[in-house]
């Protein structure tokens, strides 16, 4: 994983030079994956990395990264649910920037905010054809493409999967 991460870093740098948003996102996904395999503090490192990229981007790329951030937070919540639901919440609710100190409620608020932020530019996302993001979209059955023809449709369904799970209401 360490040598793979070095190669992905090179690919990311090349995608930045070529100004290829899709390849930047794809390389970032692999960076996060390999970092989680080699580092004990990968959750915080990966969240810092994606937050830096969110701050440095705009438009479509930012929306996708916000959705990925929501998914990362949700995966952390699911992996640590047993610990989070048994801990006492700190008065005031603000537990700092360290995700490992957050309560389940604070995580759910951050997940909700990330998914909502990913959908904030509805007009731009609605005009963006999903086909250009094929390198980063896991392909389903052939008949799902007509149901989600735009990037907005795809990101909205990702957010809906979280909201309809009822996790935010627990």
DOKE-278320 format. One record per residue: residue number from 1; residue in one letter; z negated, y negated, x negated of N, C-alpha, C in turn. Coordinates in steps of 0.1 Angstrom, whole numbers. Example, Ala and Ser with C-alpha at 12.3 -4.5 7.8 and 13.67 -1.06 7.14 Angstrom:
REC, 1, a, -78, 57, -132, -78, 45, -123, -78, 33, -132
REC, 2, s, -71, 22, -128, -71, 11, -137, -79, 0, -129
REM end
This chain:
REC, 1, x, 0, 12, -8, 0, 0, 0, 0, -13, -8
REC, 2, x, -7, -12, -20, -7, -24, -28, 7, -28, -34
REC, 3, x, 14, -18, -39, 28, -21, -44, 37, -25, -32
REC, 4, x, 35, -19, -21, 43, -22, -9, 40, -37, -5
REC, 5, x, 28, -41, -5, 24, -55, -2, 31, -64, -11
REC, 6, x, 31, -61, -24, 38, -70, -34, 53, -71, -30
REC, 7, x, 59, -60, -26, 73, -61, -22, 75, -69, -10
REC, 8, x, 66, -67, 0, 67, -75, 12, 65, -90, 10
REC, 9, x, 57, -93, 0, 55, -107, -3, 68, -113, -8
REC, 10, x, 75, -105, -16, 88, -110, -21, 98, -112, -10
REC, 11, x, 98, -102, -1, 107, -103, 11, 103, -115, 19
REC, 12, x, 90, -118, 21, 86, -130, 29, 91, -143, 22
REC, 13, x, 89, -143, 9, 94, -155, 1, 109, -157, 3
REC, 14, x, 116, -146, 3, 131, -147, 4, 134, -152, 19
REC, 15, x, 127, -147, 28, 129, -151, 42, 126, -166, 44
REC, 16, x, 116, -171, 37, 113, -185, 38, 125, -193, 32
REC, 17, x, 130, -189, 20, 141, -196, 14, 153, -196, 23
REC, 18, x, 155, -185, 30, 167, -184, 39, 164, -190, 52
REC, 19, x, 152, -194, 55, 148, -200, 68, 151, -191, 79
REC, 20, x, 148, -178, 77, 149, -168, 87, 136, -165, 94
REC, 21, x, 134, -171, 106, 121, -170, 113, 118, -155, 116
REC, 22, x, 128, -148, 121, 125, -134, 125, 121, -126, 113
REC, 23, x, 127, -127, 102, 124, -120, 90, 110, -124, 84
REC, 24, x, 107, -137, 86, 94, -142, 81, 83, -135, 90
REC, 25, x, 85, -134, 103, 75, -128, 111, 74, -113, 108
REC, 26, x, 85, -106, 106, 85, -92, 103, 78, -89, 90
REC, 27, x, 81, -98, 80, 74, -96, 67, 59, -99, 69
REC, 28, x, 55, -109, 77, 41, -112, 79, 34, -100, 86
REC, 29, x, 41, -93, 95, 35, -82, 102, 32, -71, 92
REC, 30, x, 41, -69, 83, 39, -58, 72, 28, -63, 62
REC, 31, x, 28, -76, 59, 17, -81, 50, 3, -78, 57
REC, 32, x, 2, -80, 69, -11, -78, 76, -14, -63, 76
REC, 33, x, -4, -55, 78, -6, -40, 79, -11, -35, 65
REC, 34, x, -4, -39, 55, -7, -34, 41, -21, -40, 37
REC, 35, x, -23, -52, 40, -36, -58, 36, -48, -51, 43
REC, 36, x, -46, -47, 55, -56, -39, 62, -59, -26, 56
REC, 37, x, -49, -20, 49, -51, -7, 42, -57, -8, 29
REC, 38, x, -57, -20, 23, -63, -21, 9, -75, -30, 8
REC, 39, x, -79, -37, 19, -90, -46, 18, -101, -43, 28
REC, 40, x, -113, -43, 24, -125, -41, 33, -127, -53, 42
REC, 41, x, -123, -64, 38, -125, -76, 47, -111, -81, 52
REC, 42, x, -103, -71, 56, -89, -74, 60, -89, -82, 73
REC, 43, x, -98, -79, 82, -98, -86, 95, -99, -101, 93
REC, 44, x, -109, -105, 86, -110, -120, 84, -99, -125, 75
REC, 45, x, -94, -118, 65, -83, -122, 57, -70, -124, 65
REC, 46, x, -68, -113, 74, -56, -114, 82, -56, -125, 92
REC, 47, x, -67, -127, 98, -69, -138, 108, -67, -151, 101
REC, 48, x, -72, -153, 89, -70, -166, 82, -55, -168, 79
REC, 49, x, -49, -157, 75, -34, -158, 71, -26, -161, 83
REC, 50, x, -29, -155, 95, -21, -158, 106, -24, -172, 112
REC, 51, x, -36, -176, 111, -39, -190, 115, -33, -200, 106
REC, 52, x, -32, -198, 93, -25, -207, 84, -10, -208, 88
REC, 53, x, -4, -196, 91, 10, -196, 95, 12, -203, 109
REC, 54, x, 3, -201, 118, 4, -208, 131, 4, -223, 129
REC, 55, x, -5, -227, 120, -6, -242, 118, 6, -247, 111
REC, 56, x, 13, -239, 103, 25, -244, 96, 38, -242, 103
REC, 57, x, 38, -237, 115, 50, -234, 123, 50, -242, 136
REC, 58, x, 61, -241, 143, 61, -247, 156, 72, -239, 165
REC, 59, x, 72, -242, 177, 82, -237, 186, 81, -222, 188
REC, 60, x, 92, -215, 187, 93, -201, 190, 84, -192, 181
REC, 61, x, 85, -196, 168, 78, -188, 158, 63, -189, 160
REC, 62, x, 58, -201, 164, 44, -203, 167, 39, -195, 179
REC, 63, x, 48, -195, 189, 44, -187, 201, 43, -173, 198
REC, 64, x, 52, -167, 190, 51, -153, 187, 38, -150, 178
REC, 65, x, 35, -159, 169, 23, -157, 161, 11, -159, 169
REC, 66, x, 10, -167, 179, -1, -168, 188, -3, -155, 195
REC, 67, x, 7, -149, 200, 6, -137, 207, 1, -126, 198
REC, 68, x, 6, -126, 185, 1, -116, 175, -13, -118, 173
REC, 69, x, -18, -131, 172, -32, -134, 169, -40, -128, 181
REC, 70, x, -36, -130, 193, -43, -125, 205, -44, -110, 204
REC, 71, x, -33, -103, 200, -34, -89, 199, -43, -84, 188
REC, 72, x, -44, -92, 176, -53, -88, 165, -67, -90, 170
REC, 73, x, -70, -100, 177, -84, -102, 182, -88, -91, 192
REC, 74, x, -78, -88, 201, -81, -77, 211, -83, -64, 204
REC, 75, x, -75, -61, 194, -78, -48, 186, -91, -48, 179
REC, 76, x, -95, -60, 174, -109, -61, 168, -120, -58, 179
REC, 77, x, -118, -64, 190, -127, -63, 201, -128, -48, 205
REC, 78, x, -117, -42, 207, -117, -27, 211, -123, -18, 200
REC, 79, x, -121, -22, 188, -126, -13, 177, -141, -15, 175
REC, 80, x, -146, -27, 179, -161, -30, 178, -168, -31, 191
REC, 81, x, -162, -27, 201, -168, -28, 215, -183, -23, 215
REC, 82, x, -185, -11, 210, -198, -5, 210, -209, -14, 204
REC, 83, x, -205, -21, 193, -215, -30, 187, -216, -43, 194
REC, 84, x, -205, -48, 199, -205, -62, 205, -213, -62, 218
REC, 85, x, -211, -51, 226, -217, -51, 239, -232, -48, 239
REC, 86, x, -237, -43, 227, -251, -41, 225, -259, -52, 218
REC, 87, x, -252, -62, 214, -259, -73, 207, -263, -84, 216
REC, 88, x, -273, -91, 212, -277, -103, 220, -269, -115, 216
REC, 89, x, -265, -122, 226, -257, -134, 224, -266, -145, 218
REC, 90, x, -261, -153, 209, -268, -164, 203, -268, -176, 213
REC, 91, x, -279, -183, 215, -280, -195, 223, -270, -205, 219
REC, 92, x, -263, -211, 228, -253, -221, 224, -239, -215, 223
REC, 93, x, -238, -203, 220, -225, -196, 220, -216, -198, 208
REC, 94, x, -218, -208, 200, -210, -210, 189, -216, -203, 177
REC, 95, x, -208, -193, 172, -213, -185, 161, -205, -187, 148
REC, 96, x, -198, -198, 147, -191, -201, 135, -177, -195, 135
REC, 97, x, -171, -196, 123, -157, -191, 121, -156, -176, 118
REC, 98, x, -166, -170, 114, -166, -156, 110, -166, -147, 122
REC, 99, x, -155, -141, 124, -152, -132, 136, -163, -121, 137
REC, 100, x, -168, -117, 126, -178, -106, 127, -191, -110, 133
REC, 101, x, -193, -123, 135, -205, -128, 141, -203, -132, 156
REC, 102, x, -191, -131, 160, -188, -135, 174, -193, -125, 184
REC, 103, x, -196, -130, 196, -200, -121, 207, -187, -117, 214
REC, 104, x, -188, -107, 223, -177, -102, 231, -171, -113, 239
REC, 105, x, -180, -122, 245, -175, -133, 253, -167, -143, 245
REC, 106, x, -172, -146, 233, -165, -155, 224, -151, -149, 220
REC, 107, x, -151, -136, 217, -138, -130, 214, -128, -131, 226
REC, 108, x, -133, -128, 238, -125, -128, 250, -119, -142, 252
REC, 109, x, -127, -152, 250, -122, -166, 251, -112, -169, 241
REC, 110, x, -113, -164, 229, -103, -167, 218, -90, -159, 221
REC, 111, x, -92, -147, 226, -80, -139, 230, -72, -146, 241
REC, 112, x, -80, -150, 252, -73, -157, 263, -66, -170, 258
REC, 113, x, -73, -178, 249, -67, -190, 244, -54, -187, 236
REC, 114, x, -54, -176, 228, -43, -173, 220, -31, -169, 229
REC, 115, x, -33, -160, 239, -22, -156, 248, -17, -168, 256
REC, 116, x, -26, -177, 261, -22, -189, 268, -14, -198, 259
REC, 117, x, -18, -200, 247, -11, -208, 237, 3, -203, 234
REC, 118, x, 4, -189, 234, 17, -183, 232, 27, -186, 243
REC, 119, x, 22, -190, 254, 31, -192, 266, 33, -207, 269
REC, 120, x, 27, -216, 260, 26, -230, 264, 40, -237, 264
REC, 121, x, 50, -232, 257, 63, -239, 257, 73, -230, 265
REC, 122, x, 70, -230, 278, 77, -222, 287, 92, -224, 287
REC, 123, x, 96, -237, 287, 111, -240, 288, 118, -235, 275
REC, 124, x, 112, -237, 264, 119, -233, 251, 119, -218, 251
REC, 125, x, 108, -211, 254, 108, -197, 254, 117, -190, 264
REC, 126, x, 118, -197, 276, 127, -192, 286, 141, -192, 282
REC, 127, x, 145, -202, 274, 159, -203, 269, 162, -194, 257
REC, 128, x, 152, -188, 251, 154, -180, 239, 157, -166, 243
REC, 129, x, 169, -162, 239, 173, -148, 242, 165, -138, 233
REC, 130, x, 160, -128, 239, 152, -118, 231, 160, -110, 221
REC, 131, x, 173, -109, 223, 181, -101, 214, 180, -105, 200
REC, 132, x, 178, -118, 197, 177, -123, 183, 164, -118, 176
REC, 133, x, 155, -113, 184, 142, -108, 179, 141, -93, 178
REC, 134, x, 153, -86, 179, 153, -72, 179, 147, -66, 166
REC, 135, x, 147, -73, 154, 141, -67, 143, 125, -66, 144
REC, 136, x, 119, -73, 153, 105, -72, 154, 100, -67, 168
REC, 137, x, 109, -64, 177, 106, -59, 190, 107, -44, 190
REC, 138, x, 97, -37, 194, 97, -23, 195, 106, -20, 208
REC, 139, x, 116, -12, 206, 126, -10, 216, 120, 1, 226
REC, 140, x, 121, -2, 239, 117, 7, 249, 129, 14, 254
REC, 141, x, 129, 18, 267, 140, 24, 273, 151, 14, 275
REC, 142, x, 163, 18, 276, 175, 9, 277, 174, 0, 290
REC, 143, x, 167, 4, 300, 167, -4, 312, 156, -15, 312
REC, 144, x, 148, -16, 302, 138, -26, 302, 144, -40, 297
REC, 145, x, 154, -40, 290, 160, -53, 285, 163, -63, 297
REC, 146, x, 169, -58, 308, 172, -67, 319, 159, -73, 325
REC, 147, x, 148, -66, 324, 136, -71, 330, 129, -81, 321
REC, 148, x, 132, -82, 308, 126, -91, 299, 137, -97, 290
REC, 149, x, 146, -105, 297, 158, -111, 289, 154, -122, 280
REC, 150, x, 143, -129, 282, 140, -140, 274, 127, -138, 266
REC, 151, x, 124, -145, 256, 112, -144, 248, 100, -147, 257
REC, 152, x, 101, -156, 266, 90, -159, 275, 86, -147, 283
REC, 153, x, 96, -140, 288, 93, -128, 296, 85, -118, 288
REC, 154, x, 89, -116, 275, 83, -106, 266, 68, -110, 263
REC, 155, x, 66, -123, 260, 53, -128, 256, 44, -128, 269
REC, 156, x, 50, -131, 280, 42, -131, 293, 37, -117, 296
REC, 157, x, 45, -107, 294, 41, -94, 297, 31, -89, 287
REC, 158, x, 31, -93, 274, 21, -90, 265, 8, -96, 269
REC, 159, x, 8, -108, 274, -4, -115, 279, -9, -108, 291
REC, 160, x, 0, -105, 300, -4, -98, 313, -11, -85, 310
REC, 161, x, -6, -78, 300, -13, -65, 297, -28, -67, 294
REC, 162, x, -31, -78, 287, -45, -81, 284, -52, -85, 297
REC, 163, x, -46, -94, 304, -53, -100, 316, -55, -89, 327
REC, 164, x, -45, -80, 329, -47, -70, 339, -56, -59, 335
REC, 165, x, -59, -58, 322, -69, -48, 318, -83, -50, 323
REC, 166, x, -86, -63, 326, -99, -66, 331, -109, -69, 319
REC, 167, x, -104, -68, 307, -113, -69, 295, -119, -83, 295
REC, 168, x, -112, -93, 299, -117, -107, 299, -129, -109, 309
REC, 169, x, -129, -100, 319, -140, -102, 329, -152, -94, 326
REC, 170, x, -152, -86, 316, -164, -77, 313, -175, -86, 308
REM end
